[in-house]
Amino acid sequence: MKIGFIGVGNMAKAIIIGLIKAGVSGTDILVHSGHLEHYEAFAKQNQLALETSNEEVAKKADVVVLAVKPDIAKQVLTDIKLEVNSADKLVASVVSGLEIAEMQAIIGDWPIMRVMPNVNVEINEGMTALAASGPLTDSPFNIGKNIFEKVGKVMEVSESDFTIFGAIAGSAPAYAYFFIDALSRAGVKYGLTKQAATKIAAQVVNGSAKMVLEADDNPAALIDKVSSPGGTTVAGFLAMEEAGFMTSVVKGIDATIAKEKGE
């Protein structure tokens, strides 16, 4: 199976790296974008198939991943529409804000999947939203779903919920990095090296996330399990709440969504 990427920016590169780590051969990944100098070294390093045009990628690929900027996405779809008019070929778009109906208006009623991954696909720990023009259990939608399952977890999401999904899954890795960095700086304040403090903080967040995913309890119940009555954790937790920790997180998501909506 051939997977074609039109656009080779940061997100496309992250997906490609994750796919190769998952065992997909670089020779089965076709790429083309507007500026060869931006991705030629990356393509050669990973033994990707360099194509001469978007149309060539669309013609040869079984799944076409549209990963261009929103302002040129519709023109690119117009350019490749003759190459993707097949019930056996899937267009999987990672273009922000471009809805399935808009894509169908350009290329016709052919299989289309809207995809919203996050950068953690690079280490096969992504969280990806999927919405499709047909059931995910049917081919070729199930093929697209399988591709993104190789690089992390997937969730079928209504297009109306893509904005909030993007705010949490797409932007929040930066906020998680920020929290880890804040914990590590607190460690430095009390004498740890930044390297040691960062490793401790990152592993704690990693393990805590796995606990939330695997435990039967919700996060609030897990907080209670860590917080002994009158103990140090409660004192720290209340201090963070007094400083507005939860409010600041929610406000951050509010601002992310407002920016996405152009407000």
Residue pairs with C-beta under 8 A, 6 or more apart in sequence:
1 28
1 62
1 63
1 143
2 28
2 29
2 30
2 60
2 61
2 62
2 63
3 19
3 24
3 28
3 29
3 30
3 61
3 62
3 63
3 65
3 147
4 29
4 30
4 31
4 32
4 51
4 57
4 58
4 60
4 61
4 63
4 64
4 65
5 12
5 15
5 16
5 29
5 30
5 31
5 32
5 33
5 57
5 65
5 67
6 32
6 33
6 54
6 57
6 58
6 64
6 65
6 66
6 67
6 68
6 76
6 80
7 33
7 66
7 67
7 68
7 69
7 76
8 16
8 31
8 32
8 33
8 38
8 39
8 42
8 43
8 67
9 33
9 67
9 69
10 119
11 67
11 94
11 117
11 119
12 31
12 65
12 67
12 94
13 39
13 42
13 122
14 117
14 119
14 121
14 122
15 65
15 67
15 94
15 117
15 121
15 122
15 151
16 29
16 31
16 46
16 48
17 46
17 122
18 121
18 122
18 123
18 124
18 126
18 150
18 151
18 152
19 29
19 147
19 150
19 151
20 26
20 29
20 46
21 123
21 124
22 124
22 150
22 151
23 150
24 150
25 47
26 46
26 47
26 48
26 49
27 47
27 48
27 49
28 49
29 46
29 48
29 49
30 48
30 49
30 51
30 56
30 57
30 60
30 61
31 39
31 43
31 48
31 49
31 50
31 51
31 57
32 50
32 51
32 52
32 53
32 54
32 56
32 57
33 39
33 68
36 50
40 50
42 48
43 50
51 57
51 60
54 76
54 79
54 80
55 79
55 80
55 82
55 83
57 64
57 80
58 64
58 80
58 83
58 84
59 83
61 89
62 88
62 89
62 90
62 140
62 143
63 89
63 90
63 92
63 140
63 143
63 144
63 147
64 80
64 84
64 89
64 90
64 91
64 92
65 92
65 93
65 94
65 115
66 73
66 76
66 77
66 91
66 92
66 93
66 94
66 95
67 94
67 95
68 76
68 95
69 95
70 95
70 96
70 97
70 98
73 93
73 95
73 98
74 98
74 102
74 106
77 91
77 103
77 106
77 107
78 106
80 107
81 106
81 107
81 108
84 91
84 107
84 110
85 107
85 108
85 110
86 110
87 110
87 111
87 140
88 139
88 140
89 110
89 111
89 140
90 111
90 112
90 113
90 140
90 141
90 143
90 144
91 103
91 107
91 110
91 111
91 112
91 113
92 112
92 113
92 114
92 115
92 144
92 147
93 103
93 112
93 113
93 114
93 115
94 115
94 116
94 117
96 116
96 166
96 260
97 260
98 114
99 114
99 159
100 112
100 114
100 131
100 132
100 133
100 159
103 112
103 114
104 110
104 112
104 133
109 133
110 133
111 132
111 133
111 134
111 140
111 141
112 132
112 133
113 130
113 131
113 132
113 133
113 141
113 144
113 145
114 129
114 130
114 131
114 132
114 159
114 162
115 128
115 129
115 130
115 144
115 148
116 128
116 129
116 157
116 162
116 165
116 166
116 169
116 170
117 126
117 127
117 128
117 129
117 148
117 151
117 152
118 126
118 127
118 128
118 169
118 170
118 172
118 173
119 126
119 173
120 126
120 127
120 152
120 173
121 128
121 148
121 151
121 152
122 151
124 150
124 151
124 152
125 152
126 148
126 151
126 152
126 153
127 152
127 153
127 155
127 169
128 148
128 151
128 152
128 153
128 154
128 155
128 169
129 154
129 155
129 156
129 157
129 161
129 162
129 165
129 166
129 169
130 136
130 144
130 145
130 148
130 154
130 155
130 156
130 157
131 156
131 157
131 158
131 159
131 162
132 141
132 144
132 156
134 141
135 141
136 142
136 145
136 156
145 154
148 154
155 165
157 165
163 257
163 260
163 261
164 253
164 257
166 256
166 260
167 253
167 256
167 257
167 260
168 253
171 256
172 253
175 249
175 252
176 205
179 205
180 198
180 201
180 202
180 205
181 198
181 201
183 197
183 200
183 201
183 204
183 205
184 192
184 194
184 197
184 198
184 200
184 201
185 194
185 197
186 197
187 194
187 196
187 197
187 198
187 200
187 201
188 194
188 197
192 200
208 222
211 222
212 219
212 222
215 222
217 225
223 237
226 233
227 233
227 234
227 237
228 234
